């Protein structure tokens, strides 16, 4: 009799488990990511882990309450430009890109419903996504992070996270910014479009080659990346001799140390950009406007860069545009002091 009851209990449990499994399968949905991978997602997503910096910026912009943590720790100067509820989220490191620091234990410890990566989509990133997903059991989604695809990427994130209304507002803003940019650039004669060198780091000798995602905005504003002469690829180190031979019309950077040194260093003195005083530092709080990371943060950067490269050609009120962007994307109302700090010594007059 006891054995019979035991078998009946097992049968009941099995039926229940099968029922739960069937329900779980019914609640799952399939999402096709940018690599064409069919990813089974839970019906409700409340915790999302960013695999790298571009994903963290995009997630923070669309659904900050679902962001489980940051890929790096913020400096105090950067925290002022992040909304208070989110600036002190835990740091879990990055899974992708240069200097990846996260491991599978860190991933599991964050207990995300989904891992999201935004940026370059190729066989290498797809393979990594498959590997991490297989080892952790956590769905891993790839989204195309190219600048031209920004509005579509925002809408895909909205669909993925059930945040369509908010994502649409950001996508509409980004589309309008890109259309405005296209209109300005269309009115610039080809011989008036500058040849530009982008110097990363305190020495300014790291840059992006032809095809680098870090240089996309430069192409979008109609300028020429002089480092394309060094070949195709991502970020690379170059020599001062190469920069001298390229003789750019404009030098861009995010680094304040390099911006100051290049204007006083005699080694750079014969470069046209230095002679003409056209060494511009893009704003970088809390994220770079030109790069660092090459994410949705660049949507405000195009307004700044247009003003820097084509003075007098753009009718953008940069201060007003900056306030609007930071409110919409970063969830902060900028004070006059913050706005001044953000735009100080960055190049174009605002």
Secondary structure, DSSP 4 states (H G I P E B T S, - for coil): -HHHHHHHHHHHHHHHHHHHHHHHHHH-EEEE-TT--EEEE-SS---EEESSHHHHHHHHHHHGGGB--BSSPPPHHHHTTS-TTTTTPPB---SSSTT----HHHHHHHT-SEEEEEE--SHHHHHHHHHHHHHH--EEEEEE--GGGHHHHHHHHHHHHT-HHHHHHHHHHHHHHHHHHHHHHHTS-GGGSPEEEEEBSTT--EEE-BT-GGGHHHHHTT-EEGGGGG-BSSEEE--HHHHHHH--SEEEES-HHHHHHHHH-GGGTTSHHHHTT-EEE---SSS-SSSSS-STTHHHHHHHHHHHHSTTT----HHHHHHHHHHHHH-----HHHHHHHHTTSSS--
